[in-house]
Amino acid sequence: MTPLAERMRPQTLAEFVGQEHLVGEGAVLRQAIERGKIPSFILWGPPGVGKTTLAQLVAKLLNKPFFQLSAINAGVKDIREAIESADKQNLFQQRGAILFIDEIHRFSKSQQDALLGAVEKGIVTLIGATTENPSFEVIPALLSRCQVYVMQHLAKDELIGLVNRALERDESLKNQRIEIEEYDALLLYSGGDARRLLNALELIANYRPAGDAPFRITNEMVRELIQQNAALYDKTGEQHYDIISAFIKSMRGSDPNAAVYWLARMLDGGEDIEFIARRMVILAAEDVGLANPNALLLATTTMDAIRMIGMPEARIILSQCAIYLATSPKSNSAYLAIEKAAGLVRQTGSLPVPLHLRNAPTKLMKELNYGSGYQYAHDFEGNFVQQDNLPEAIDGNILYEPGQNPTEERTRAKLKADWKGKYGY
């Protein structure tokens, strides 16, 4: 018998649980499906929220040929064969084919390049699924040809609804008189993953004793029956997110002991070492920042080094970087500055660039005073001259506030000496 999660896979949008912002009445993707014309798109979200199911539903509702590849085991040859098959289907049926790539973030650049022509020519409508940020994992040329739809964790009531529907409708379960007295342990084990939730329910149902008495499921029973099967580290489930969070917060909190412990937990669980390194690059900029600018250099070098070396030696490189980041002074001033600047842009809109800062490559622009009055900093003592560089309407706004650490205190002193009272440093 096929697994419960497969048996309960929705057959209509009405049966699809969650993602109301995408497929609810009047939602963007729902409208595209109802019009019968969808763009190529990438579904980005955690495991078990319905990415594969939604792709299959789209193909079914639009009556389009559906080709599915997994980036774990598909190569360029498989991609080309799928595209050729889709092209033949289009020739005979004129329906357009959907090519679904599961875990598209695992495709290399050359594999993603192989998709470009078919997507651009409309031979296939690409639907990709990923648990990783497509901005980092999908090449720009392919990303620019796709919409990105973010899928969200299923809510508690949605997960409970899935369990109850399985008990009511599944041919194997509906006559077993199974009653859920407590849902907490089931939901905790699932980590918001509908597939894991239904798998857990099926596993527990298999322990139902013979007889006509109701089989009542409690938290204690769930913990007892599942504990022996539960992985210590599930790199696609809840612990993936919890442990990387603990790792980041330990480095941010300047605790090298905790940082290397959580690093070891991830490595022992088979976590992708590039994922770990990428998170350290982000932390180096966001949390260490200008208090120690060398942190970003070490983190990016770590990314390059682990790619060259691989495991098991990469663990030493990752450990060195984690300890360095944890023991570095901390500053989030660069993060706060760009957030403040972004807020100011949203508030004030597209303010004009001051004339003296504008480029003047043509005679007309020079006649319009583009670039007039600009003072070249290197012509002045100390390679600095005080002039207005912001639009007049927001001149004097402080967006960068130096952090309280030795490096940025020196920066603050220099800014104060250079700009006098203009910015109030």
C-alpha positions as CSV (number, residue, x, y, z in Angstrom):
1,M,0.0,0.0,0.0
2,T,1.2,3.5,-0.8
3,P,2.1,5.7,2.2
4,L,-0.7,7.7,3.9
5,A,0.9,11.0,2.9
6,E,0.6,9.9,-0.8
7,R,-2.9,8.6,-0.4
8,M,-4.0,11.9,1.2
9,R,-2.4,14.1,-1.5
10,P,-5.1,16.7,-2.5
11,Q,-6.8,16.3,-5.9
12,T,-8.3,19.8,-6.1
13,L,-7.5,23.3,-4.9
14,A,-10.4,23.0,-2.5
15,E,-8.7,20.1,-0.7
16,F,-5.3,21.9,-0.6
17,V,-4.4,23.0,2.9
18,G,-2.7,26.3,3.7
19,Q,-1.1,28.9,1.4
20,E,-4.2,31.0,1.2
21,H,-2.0,34.0,0.1
22,L,-1.2,32.0,-3.1
23,V,-4.2,29.8,-3.8
24,G,-7.1,31.2,-1.8
25,E,-10.0,33.0,-3.5
26,G,-8.6,35.9,-5.5
27,A,-5.0,35.1,-4.7
28,V,-2.3,35.7,-7.3
29,L,-1.5,32.1,-8.2
30,R,-5.1,31.1,-8.0
31,Q,-6.0,33.8,-10.6
32,A,-3.3,32.7,-12.9
33,I,-4.5,29.1,-12.7
34,E,-8.1,30.2,-13.4
35,R,-7.0,32.2,-16.4
36,G,-5.3,29.1,-17.7
37,K,-1.9,30.8,-18.1
38,I,0.8,30.6,-15.5
39,P,4.3,31.9,-15.5
40,S,7.4,29.9,-14.7
41,F,7.8,30.1,-11.0
42,I,9.7,28.8,-8.0
43,L,8.1,27.7,-4.8
44,W,10.2,28.6,-1.8
45,G,9.3,27.2,1.6
46,P,10.0,24.7,4.3
47,P,9.6,20.9,3.8
48,G,6.1,19.4,3.8
49,V,4.0,22.5,3.0
50,G,2.8,21.2,-0.4
51,K,5.3,22.4,-3.0
52,T,5.2,19.1,-5.0
53,T,1.4,18.7,-4.5
54,L,0.8,22.3,-5.8
55,A,2.9,21.7,-8.9
56,Q,1.0,18.5,-9.7
57,L,-2.3,20.2,-9.1
58,V,-1.4,23.1,-11.5
59,A,-0.6,20.6,-14.2
60,K,-3.8,18.6,-13.6
61,L,-6.1,21.7,-13.5
62,L,-4.6,23.1,-16.7
63,N,-4.5,19.7,-18.4
64,K,-0.8,20.0,-19.3
65,P,1.8,17.2,-19.6
66,F,3.8,17.0,-16.4
67,F,7.5,16.1,-16.2
68,Q,9.1,15.7,-12.8
69,L,12.8,15.6,-12.0
70,S,14.6,15.6,-8.7
71,A,17.8,17.6,-8.5
72,I,19.3,15.0,-6.2
73,N,19.7,12.4,-8.9
74,A,19.1,14.2,-12.2
75,G,21.9,15.4,-14.5
76,V,22.1,17.6,-17.6
77,K,21.2,14.5,-19.8
78,D,18.0,14.0,-17.8
79,I,17.1,17.7,-18.2
80,R,17.6,17.6,-22.0
81,E,15.6,14.4,-22.3
82,A,12.7,15.9,-20.4
83,I,12.8,19.0,-22.5
84,E,12.9,17.0,-25.8
85,S,9.9,14.9,-24.6
86,A,8.0,18.1,-23.6
87,D,8.8,19.6,-27.1
88,K,7.3,16.5,-28.8
89,Q,4.2,16.7,-26.6
90,N,3.8,20.4,-27.6
91,L,4.2,19.5,-31.3
92,F,1.4,17.0,-31.2
93,Q,-0.9,18.4,-28.5
94,Q,-0.2,22.2,-28.5
95,R,-0.8,22.2,-24.7
96,G,2.5,23.3,-23.3
97,A,4.3,21.1,-20.8
98,I,5.2,21.7,-17.1
99,L,8.6,20.7,-16.0
100,F,8.8,20.4,-12.2
101,I,12.3,20.4,-10.6
102,D,12.2,19.3,-6.9
103,E,15.1,20.7,-4.8
104,I,16.2,23.0,-7.6
105,H,18.7,24.6,-5.3
106,R,20.8,21.4,-5.7
107,F,21.3,22.0,-9.4
108,S,24.7,23.2,-10.5
109,K,25.1,26.3,-12.7
110,S,25.5,24.1,-15.8
111,Q,22.4,22.2,-14.9
112,Q,20.4,25.4,-14.4
113,D,21.9,26.8,-17.7
114,A,20.5,23.8,-19.5
115,L,17.0,25.0,-18.5
116,L,17.3,28.5,-19.8
117,G,16.6,28.0,-23.5
118,A,13.5,25.9,-23.0
119,V,12.0,28.3,-20.4
120,E,12.8,31.3,-22.6
121,K,11.2,29.8,-25.7
122,G,8.2,28.5,-23.8
123,I,8.9,24.8,-24.5
124,V,8.3,24.2,-20.8
125,T,6.8,26.1,-18.0
126,L,9.2,25.6,-15.2
127,I,8.1,25.0,-11.6
128,G,10.9,24.7,-9.1
129,A,10.7,23.8,-5.5
130,T,13.3,24.8,-2.9
131,T,13.8,25.0,0.8
132,E,16.7,27.5,0.3
133,N,16.7,31.1,-0.6
134,P,16.5,31.2,-4.4
135,S,18.4,34.5,-4.4
136,F,21.5,32.5,-3.4
137,E,20.8,29.2,-5.0
138,V,19.3,30.0,-8.5
139,I,21.4,31.6,-11.2
140,P,20.3,35.2,-12.0
141,A,19.4,34.4,-15.6
142,L,17.0,31.7,-14.6
143,L,15.7,33.6,-11.6
144,S,14.8,36.6,-13.7
145,R,12.6,34.4,-15.9
146,C,10.6,33.1,-12.9
147,Q,8.2,34.4,-10.3
148,V,9.1,33.4,-6.7
149,Y,6.2,32.4,-4.5
150,V,7.0,32.0,-0.8
151,M,5.2,29.2,1.0
152,Q,4.6,29.4,4.7
153,H,4.6,26.9,7.6
154,L,1.3,25.2,8.1
155,A,-0.6,26.6,11.1
156,K,-1.6,24.4,14.0
157,D,-5.3,24.2,13.1
158,E,-4.3,23.3,9.5
159,L,-2.1,20.4,10.7
160,I,-4.9,19.2,13.0
161,G,-7.3,19.4,10.1
162,L,-5.0,17.2,8.0
163,V,-5.0,14.5,10.8
164,N,-8.7,14.6,11.2
165,R,-9.3,14.4,7.5
166,A,-7.0,11.4,7.2
167,L,-8.9,9.6,9.9
168,E,-12.3,10.4,8.3
169,R,-11.5,9.7,4.6
170,D,-8.6,7.3,4.3
171,E,-9.8,3.9,3.3
172,S,-7.4,2.2,5.7
173,L,-8.0,4.5,8.7
174,K,-11.6,5.5,8.6
175,N,-12.9,2.2,10.0
176,Q,-10.3,1.7,12.7
177,R,-12.1,3.9,15.4
178,I,-8.9,5.9,16.1
179,E,-9.4,8.9,18.4
180,I,-6.8,11.6,19.0
181,E,-7.0,12.7,22.6
182,E,-3.9,14.9,22.5
183,Y,-2.3,16.5,19.4
184,D,0.8,18.2,20.9
185,A,3.4,15.4,20.5
186,L,2.2,14.7,17.0
187,L,2.5,18.3,16.0
188,L,5.9,18.7,17.7
189,Y,7.3,15.7,16.0
190,S,6.1,16.9,12.6
191,G,7.8,20.3,12.9
192,G,5.1,21.7,10.6
193,D,5.8,19.2,7.9
194,A,2.6,17.7,6.7
195,R,4.3,14.6,5.2
196,R,6.1,13.8,8.5
197,L,2.8,14.3,10.4
198,L,0.9,11.8,8.2
199,N,3.8,9.4,8.3
200,A,3.8,9.6,12.1
201,L,0.0,9.0,12.2
202,E,0.3,6.0,10.0
203,L,3.1,4.5,12.1
204,I,1.1,4.9,15.3
205,A,-2.0,3.5,13.7
206,N,0.0,0.3,12.8
207,Y,0.2,-0.4,16.6
208,R,-3.5,-0.5,17.0
209,P,-4.4,-3.6,19.0
210,A,-7.0,-6.1,17.7
211,G,-10.6,-5.6,18.9
212,D,-13.4,-3.2,18.5
213,A,-12.4,-0.8,21.3
214,P,-11.5,2.8,20.3
215,F,-7.7,3.3,19.8
216,R,-7.0,6.5,21.7
217,I,-3.8,8.4,20.8
218,T,-2.1,10.4,23.6
219,N,1.1,12.5,23.8
220,E,2.8,9.8,25.9
221,M,2.0,7.1,23.3
222,V,3.3,9.2,20.4
223,R,6.6,9.9,22.2
224,E,7.0,6.3,23.1
225,L,6.3,4.9,19.7
226,I,8.2,7.5,17.6
227,Q,11.2,8.1,19.8
228,Q,13.1,5.1,18.6
229,N,12.5,6.2,14.9
230,A,13.2,9.9,15.3
231,A,16.5,11.2,13.9
232,L,18.6,13.2,16.3
233,Y,19.1,15.7,13.5
234,D,16.8,16.0,10.5
235,K,18.4,18.3,8.0
236,T,15.1,18.9,6.2
237,G,12.9,19.3,9.3
238,E,12.4,21.3,12.5
239,Q,15.8,20.5,14.0
240,H,17.4,21.9,10.9
241,Y,16.0,25.3,11.7
242,D,16.4,25.1,15.4
243,I,20.0,24.0,15.4
244,I,21.2,26.5,12.8
245,S,19.4,29.2,14.9
246,A,21.2,28.0,18.0
247,F,24.5,28.1,16.0
248,I,24.0,31.7,14.8
249,K,22.8,32.9,18.2
250,S,25.8,31.3,19.9
251,M,28.2,33.2,17.6
252,R,26.3,36.4,18.0
253,G,26.4,35.9,21.7
254,S,30.2,35.5,21.6
255,D,30.1,31.9,23.0
256,P,32.7,29.8,21.0
257,N,32.0,26.7,23.1
258,A,28.3,26.6,22.2
259,A,29.1,27.6,18.6
260,V,31.4,24.6,18.0
261,Y,29.0,22.3,19.7
262,W,26.1,23.2,17.4
263,L,28.5,23.1,14.5
264,A,29.4,19.5,15.5
265,R,25.7,18.6,15.8
266,M,25.1,19.8,12.2
267,L,28.1,18.1,10.8
268,D,27.2,14.8,12.6
269,G,23.7,15.1,11.0
270,G,25.1,15.4,7.5
271,E,24.2,19.1,7.1
272,D,25.3,20.8,3.8
273,I,28.7,22.4,4.7
274,E,28.0,25.2,2.1
275,F,24.8,26.1,3.9
276,I,26.8,26.4,7.2
277,A,29.5,28.5,5.6
278,R,26.9,30.7,3.9
279,R,25.2,31.5,7.2
280,M,28.6,32.5,8.7
281,V,29.2,34.9,5.8
282,I,25.8,36.5,6.6
283,L,26.7,36.7,10.3
284,A,30.1,38.2,9.6
285,A,28.4,41.1,7.9
286,E,25.3,41.4,10.0
287,D,26.6,40.8,13.5
288,V,30.4,41.3,13.5
289,G,30.3,44.0,10.8
290,L,32.5,47.0,11.1
291,A,33.7,46.1,14.6
292,N,36.0,43.6,12.8
293,P,35.9,44.0,9.0
294,N,38.3,41.0,8.6
295,A,35.5,38.7,9.8
296,L,33.8,39.0,6.4
297,L,37.0,38.3,4.6
298,L,37.6,35.1,6.7
299,A,34.0,33.9,6.2
300,T,34.1,34.3,2.4
301,T,37.5,32.6,2.4
302,T,36.0,29.8,4.5
303,M,33.3,29.4,1.8
304,D,36.0,29.0,-0.9
305,A,38.2,26.7,1.2
306,I,35.5,24.2,2.1
307,R,34.5,23.9,-1.6
308,M,38.1,23.0,-2.4
309,I,38.8,20.7,0.5
310,G,35.5,19.0,1.3
311,M,34.7,16.8,4.3
312,P,36.0,15.6,6.6
313,E,38.8,18.2,6.7
314,A,36.3,21.0,6.0
315,R,35.1,20.6,9.6
316,I,38.4,22.2,10.8
317,I,38.0,25.2,8.6
318,L,34.4,25.7,9.7
319,S,35.4,25.4,13.3
320,Q,38.2,28.0,12.9
321,C,35.7,30.4,11.3
322,A,33.0,29.8,13.9
323,I,35.4,30.4,16.8
324,Y,36.8,33.5,15.1
325,L,33.3,35.0,14.6
326,A,32.2,34.1,18.1
327,T,35.2,35.8,19.7
328,S,35.2,38.9,17.5
329,P,33.8,42.2,18.8
330,K,30.2,42.7,17.6
331,S,28.5,45.5,15.7
332,N,25.2,45.5,13.7
333,S,25.7,49.1,12.6
334,A,26.0,48.3,8.9
335,Y,22.7,46.3,9.1
336,L,20.9,49.1,11.0
337,A,22.3,51.7,8.5
338,I,20.9,50.0,5.4
339,E,17.6,49.3,7.2
340,K,17.3,52.9,8.1
341,A,18.2,54.0,4.6
342,A,15.7,51.7,3.1
343,G,13.0,53.1,5.4
344,L,14.0,56.7,4.4
345,V,13.7,55.7,0.7
346,R,10.2,54.3,1.2
347,Q,9.2,57.4,3.1
348,T,10.7,60.1,0.8
349,G,10.5,58.4,-2.6
350,S,12.8,59.1,-5.6
351,L,14.4,62.4,-4.6
352,P,16.5,64.1,-7.3
353,V,20.2,63.7,-7.4
354,P,21.9,67.0,-6.6
355,L,23.2,68.6,-9.8
356,H,26.8,68.7,-8.7
357,L,26.8,64.9,-8.2
358,R,25.3,64.1,-11.6
359,N,27.3,62.6,-14.5
360,A,27.7,64.9,-17.5
361,P,28.9,62.9,-20.5
362,T,27.1,65.1,-23.1
363,K,27.3,68.7,-24.1
364,L,23.6,69.2,-23.2
365,M,24.0,67.8,-19.7
366,K,27.0,70.2,-19.2
367,E,24.8,73.1,-20.3
368,L,22.2,72.0,-17.8
369,N,24.9,72.3,-15.1
370,Y,25.2,68.6,-14.5
371,G,28.3,68.1,-12.5
372,S,28.8,71.8,-11.9
373,G,30.4,72.7,-8.6
374,Y,31.5,69.2,-7.8
375,Q,34.6,69.2,-5.6
376,Y,37.1,66.3,-6.2
377,A,38.1,65.0,-2.8
378,H,41.6,64.1,-3.8
379,D,42.3,67.7,-4.7
380,F,42.1,68.6,-1.0
381,E,44.2,68.0,2.1
382,G,43.5,64.7,3.7
383,N,41.6,63.6,0.5
384,F,38.4,65.1,2.0
385,V,36.2,68.1,1.3
386,Q,32.9,68.8,3.0
387,Q,30.1,69.0,0.5
388,D,26.5,67.9,0.3
389,N,26.0,64.4,-1.0
390,L,22.4,63.7,-0.1
391,P,19.3,65.1,-1.7
392,E,18.5,68.5,-0.2
393,A,15.2,67.3,1.4
394,I,17.1,64.8,3.6
395,D,20.4,66.5,4.0
396,G,22.0,66.0,7.4
397,N,20.2,62.7,8.1
398,I,22.4,60.2,10.1
399,L,21.9,56.7,8.7
400,Y,25.2,55.2,9.9
401,E,25.7,55.3,13.7
402,P,29.1,53.8,14.6
403,G,28.9,51.0,17.1
404,Q,30.5,51.0,20.6
405,N,33.7,49.1,19.9
406,P,37.3,50.3,19.4
407,T,37.3,50.2,15.6
408,E,34.1,52.1,15.2
409,E,35.0,54.6,17.9
410,R,38.0,55.6,15.8
411,T,35.6,55.8,12.8
412,R,33.3,58.1,14.9
413,A,36.2,60.4,15.8
414,K,37.3,60.7,12.2
415,L,33.7,61.4,11.0
416,K,33.3,64.0,13.8
417,A,36.6,65.7,12.8
418,D,35.8,65.7,9.1
419,W,32.1,66.7,9.1
420,K,32.3,69.0,12.2
421,G,28.6,69.6,13.2
422,K,26.9,68.6,10.0
423,Y,25.9,65.1,11.1
424,G,26.2,65.4,14.8
425,Y,28.8,62.7,15.4
